[in-house]
């Protein structure tokens, strides 16, 4: 099995872990406000059957984007984990292409994430405005990922998925990985409806796949029933061959263990075919991130 989304970090290099604890999208995070390095991650996955993993950028200070990739590459060189890196670049800037060139020095680079999720609730808001995926500069810069064969990890809320679909259409040679199956945060009837409509828009773009991950983000617990519903509906919209499992560790470690979280995903996929399960837990991530 492949874990297509996890983080490791050194506290000294992070902005969101420093200083007094502030409200976070995932709630109180005091339990993980410390170094989380590859040795602890390997302890967390011991006995779970995880064979490979993908590191996703962890919001170092933006000017240190190349240092982050360099550090993760050095960790992989020393430990053999992780097996791919999703780094950071600022696609709103005029020098985004130069940032990509710097990142290309690191052999495990496979893609880039810049978080575009915007919300009226300031605790949930990360981007400066909701329509960044439709910005011409952003679209032009993200299209350059194709020069390196890299992906873009797309993080938006359901209300932004129309803009995100425009981005995917504007960059047909780039594969987009929708983070956390669209980050459903509103479980009202209307919230589910908006999410389904946005997911269908994105699924209509052949160059978009999605991660089944971080389903505890807004409920702050490991809920097998909710995970099963999210997995079932997402697979029905995208198809298993365009879905991949990700742990979002150590964030999920705030409320659960890796084993318990993975067991919930295994239960959620129990009724799928072996081919579908193999796609979700191995083949999609292996293909998209070239593992």
C-alpha positions as CSV (number, residue, x, y, z in Angstrom):
1,X,0.0,0.0,0.0
2,X,1.0,3.6,-0.6
3,X,0.4,6.6,1.6
4,X,0.0,9.4,-0.9
5,X,-0.1,12.3,1.6
6,X,1.9,12.8,4.8
7,X,4.1,15.3,6.4
8,X,7.3,15.3,8.4
9,X,8.7,18.5,9.9
10,X,11.2,20.2,12.1
11,X,9.5,22.7,14.3
12,X,12.1,25.4,13.8
13,X,11.2,25.6,10.1
14,X,7.5,25.9,10.4
15,X,5.4,29.1,10.8
16,X,2.0,27.5,11.6
17,X,3.4,25.5,14.6
18,X,5.3,28.4,16.1
19,X,4.2,30.7,18.8
20,X,1.1,30.4,21.0
21,X,-1.5,27.9,19.9
22,X,-4.0,29.5,17.6
23,X,-7.3,28.2,16.2
24,X,-6.7,25.8,13.3
25,X,-8.8,24.1,10.7
26,X,-8.2,20.8,12.4
27,X,-8.7,22.1,16.0
28,X,-6.3,22.0,18.9
29,X,-2.9,20.8,17.8
30,X,-0.8,21.0,21.0
31,X,-0.1,17.2,20.8
32,X,1.8,17.6,17.5
33,X,3.4,20.9,18.1
34,X,6.9,19.5,18.0
35,X,9.3,17.7,15.6
36,X,7.6,14.9,13.6
37,X,10.4,13.3,11.7
38,X,10.6,10.2,9.5
39,X,11.6,7.8,12.3
40,X,8.3,8.5,14.2
41,X,6.3,8.2,11.0
42,X,7.9,4.8,10.3
43,X,6.9,3.8,13.9
44,X,3.4,5.0,13.2
45,X,3.0,2.9,10.0
46,X,4.7,-0.2,11.4
47,X,2.7,-3.4,10.7
48,X,0.1,-1.5,8.5
49,X,1.4,-2.7,5.1
50,X,2.4,0.7,3.9
51,X,5.3,0.2,1.5
52,X,5.8,3.7,0.0
53,X,4.8,7.3,0.9
54,X,4.6,10.8,-0.6
55,X,5.6,13.9,1.3
56,X,3.4,16.9,0.8
57,X,4.7,20.4,1.7
58,X,4.2,21.5,5.2
59,X,4.1,25.3,4.9
60,X,7.6,26.3,5.7
61,X,8.2,30.1,5.4
62,X,7.6,30.7,1.6
63,X,11.2,32.0,1.0
64,X,12.5,28.6,2.2
65,X,10.6,26.5,-0.3
66,X,13.8,25.1,-1.8
67,X,15.3,24.4,1.6
68,X,12.2,22.3,2.4
69,X,12.6,20.2,-0.7
70,X,16.4,19.9,0.0
71,X,15.8,18.7,3.6
72,X,13.2,16.2,2.6
73,X,15.5,14.9,-0.1
74,X,18.2,14.5,2.5
75,X,15.9,12.5,4.7
76,X,15.0,10.2,1.9
77,X,18.6,9.8,1.0
78,X,19.4,8.8,4.6
79,X,16.3,6.6,5.3
80,X,14.8,5.5,2.0
81,X,11.6,7.3,2.9
82,X,9.7,9.2,1.6
83,X,9.6,8.1,-2.0
84,X,8.3,11.3,-3.6
85,X,8.1,15.0,-2.8
86,X,5.3,17.5,-3.4
87,X,7.0,20.8,-2.8
88,X,5.8,24.4,-2.7
89,X,6.0,27.3,-5.2
90,X,4.1,30.6,-5.3
91,X,2.2,30.5,-8.6
92,X,0.9,34.0,-8.1
93,X,4.4,35.4,-8.4
94,X,6.3,36.6,-11.5
95,X,9.2,34.3,-10.7
96,X,7.3,31.0,-10.3
97,X,9.2,29.5,-13.2
98,X,12.5,30.2,-11.5
99,X,11.2,28.6,-8.4
100,X,10.3,25.4,-10.4
101,X,13.8,25.5,-11.8
102,X,15.3,25.5,-8.3
103,X,13.1,22.7,-7.2
104,X,14.1,20.6,-10.1
105,X,17.5,20.0,-8.5
106,X,15.9,17.4,-6.2
107,X,15.4,14.0,-7.8
108,X,12.3,13.0,-5.7
109,X,10.3,16.1,-6.8
110,X,7.0,14.9,-8.4
111,X,4.7,17.9,-7.9
112,X,3.8,21.2,-6.2
113,X,1.1,22.3,-3.9
114,X,-0.1,25.8,-3.2
115,X,-3.2,25.9,-1.0
116,X,-6.0,27.9,-2.7
117,X,-8.7,27.1,-0.2
118,X,-10.8,30.1,0.7
119,X,-13.7,30.3,3.1
120,X,-15.9,33.0,4.8
121,X,-14.9,31.4,8.1
122,X,-11.4,32.9,8.8
123,X,-10.3,29.7,10.6
124,X,-10.9,27.7,7.4
125,X,-9.4,30.4,5.1
126,X,-5.9,30.0,3.6
127,X,-5.9,31.9,0.3
128,X,-6.2,35.6,-0.3
129,X,-9.3,35.3,-2.4
130,X,-11.7,32.5,-3.7
131,X,-11.0,32.8,-7.4
132,X,-7.2,32.2,-7.5
133,X,-7.6,29.1,-9.6
134,X,-9.1,31.2,-12.4
135,X,-6.4,33.8,-12.2
136,X,-4.5,34.1,-15.6
137,X,-1.1,34.4,-13.9
138,X,-1.8,31.3,-11.8
139,X,-3.0,29.3,-14.7
140,X,0.0,30.3,-16.9
141,X,2.5,29.4,-14.1
142,X,0.8,26.1,-13.2
143,X,0.9,25.1,-16.9
144,X,4.7,25.1,-16.7
145,X,4.6,22.1,-14.4
146,X,4.2,20.1,-17.6
147,X,7.8,21.0,-18.5
148,X,8.9,18.8,-15.6
149,X,6.2,16.2,-15.8
150,X,5.0,17.4,-12.3
151,X,1.6,17.3,-10.8
152,X,-0.4,20.0,-8.9
153,X,-2.0,19.2,-5.6
154,X,-5.2,21.2,-5.7
155,X,-6.8,22.3,-2.4
156,X,-10.1,24.1,-2.6
157,X,-13.5,24.0,-1.0
158,X,-16.7,23.0,-2.9
159,X,-17.7,26.6,-3.6
160,X,-14.4,27.1,-5.5
161,X,-14.6,23.9,-7.6
162,X,-16.0,25.7,-10.6
163,X,-12.9,27.9,-10.7
164,X,-10.7,24.8,-10.1
165,X,-12.3,23.1,-13.2
166,X,-11.4,26.2,-15.3
167,X,-7.8,25.8,-14.0
168,X,-7.7,22.1,-15.0
169,X,-9.1,22.9,-18.5
170,X,-6.5,25.6,-18.9
171,X,-3.6,23.2,-18.1
172,X,-4.5,20.0,-20.0
173,X,-1.0,18.6,-19.8
174,X,-0.9,18.8,-16.0
175,X,-2.4,16.2,-13.7
176,X,-4.3,17.7,-10.7
177,X,-4.7,15.9,-7.5
178,X,-7.8,17.2,-5.6
179,X,-6.8,17.2,-1.9
180,X,-8.9,15.5,0.7
181,X,-11.8,14.7,-1.7
182,X,-12.7,18.4,-1.8
183,X,-12.6,19.1,1.9
184,X,-16.3,18.7,2.7
185,X,-16.8,21.0,5.8
186,X,-20.6,21.5,5.6
187,X,-22.6,18.3,6.2
188,X,-26.0,20.0,5.8
189,X,-28.2,18.9,3.0
190,X,-27.2,22.0,1.0
191,X,-23.5,21.4,1.8
192,X,-23.6,17.9,0.5
193,X,-25.4,19.0,-2.6
194,X,-22.9,21.7,-3.4
195,X,-20.0,19.3,-2.8
196,X,-21.5,16.7,-5.1
197,X,-22.0,19.2,-7.9
198,X,-18.5,20.6,-7.6
199,X,-17.0,17.1,-7.5
200,X,-18.9,16.2,-10.7
201,X,-17.5,19.3,-12.4
202,X,-13.9,18.3,-11.5
203,X,-14.5,14.7,-12.3
204,X,-15.5,15.9,-15.8
205,X,-11.9,17.0,-16.3
206,X,-9.9,13.9,-17.3
207,X,-6.7,15.3,-15.8
208,X,-8.1,15.5,-12.3
209,X,-7.8,12.7,-9.7
210,X,-8.5,12.9,-6.0
211,X,-7.2,11.9,-2.6
212,X,-9.2,10.0,0.0
213,X,-7.7,11.7,3.0
214,X,-8.0,14.0,6.0
215,X,-11.6,13.1,6.7
216,X,-11.2,14.0,10.3
217,X,-10.2,17.6,9.6
218,X,-13.6,19.2,10.3
219,X,-15.1,16.7,12.7
220,X,-11.9,16.2,14.8
221,X,-12.2,12.5,15.1
222,X,-11.8,9.2,13.3
223,X,-15.4,8.4,12.2
224,X,-15.6,5.1,10.2
225,X,-19.2,5.9,9.2
226,X,-18.3,9.3,7.7
227,X,-15.2,7.8,6.0
228,X,-17.3,5.1,4.4
229,X,-19.8,7.7,3.1
230,X,-17.0,9.9,1.7
231,X,-15.2,7.0,0.1
232,X,-18.4,5.6,-1.4
233,X,-19.6,8.9,-2.9
234,X,-16.2,9.9,-4.1
235,X,-15.5,6.6,-5.8
236,X,-19.0,6.7,-7.4
237,X,-18.1,10.2,-8.9
238,X,-14.5,9.7,-9.9
239,X,-14.1,6.0,-10.2
240,X,-11.6,4.0,-8.1
241,X,-8.8,4.4,-10.8
242,X,-8.9,8.1,-10.1
243,X,-8.8,7.9,-6.3
244,X,-5.9,7.4,-3.9
245,X,-5.5,6.8,-0.2
246,X,-3.6,9.4,1.9
247,X,-3.1,9.5,5.7
248,X,-2.6,13.2,6.3
249,X,-0.3,12.2,9.2
250,X,0.5,13.5,11.7
251,X,-2.5,15.8,11.6
252,X,-4.9,12.8,12.0
253,X,-2.7,11.6,14.9
254,X,-4.3,14.4,17.0
255,X,-7.4,12.1,17.4
256,X,-6.4,8.6,16.2
257,X,-3.7,6.1,15.5
258,X,-2.5,5.2,12.0
259,X,-3.8,1.7,12.5
260,X,-7.3,2.8,13.5
261,X,-7.5,5.3,10.7
262,X,-6.3,2.8,8.1
263,X,-8.8,0.2,9.4
264,X,-11.6,2.7,8.8
265,X,-10.5,3.1,5.2
266,X,-10.2,-0.7,4.7
267,X,-13.7,-1.2,6.1
268,X,-15.0,1.6,3.8
269,X,-13.6,-0.2,0.8
270,X,-14.4,-3.8,1.9
271,X,-17.3,-4.2,-0.7
272,X,-15.2,-3.0,-3.6
273,X,-13.5,-5.3,-6.1
274,X,-9.9,-6.3,-5.6
275,X,-9.1,-4.2,-8.7
276,X,-10.7,-1.2,-7.2
277,X,-9.0,-1.6,-3.9
278,X,-5.7,-2.0,-5.6
279,X,-6.2,1.2,-7.4
280,X,-7.1,3.2,-4.3
281,X,-4.4,1.8,-2.1
282,X,-1.6,1.5,-4.7
283,X,-1.9,1.9,-8.4
284,X,-3.4,5.4,-8.7
285,X,-0.7,7.0,-6.5
286,X,2.0,4.9,-8.1
287,X,0.9,6.1,-11.6
288,X,0.3,9.7,-10.7
289,X,3.4,10.3,-8.6
290,X,5.6,7.9,-10.6
291,X,6.6,5.8,-7.7
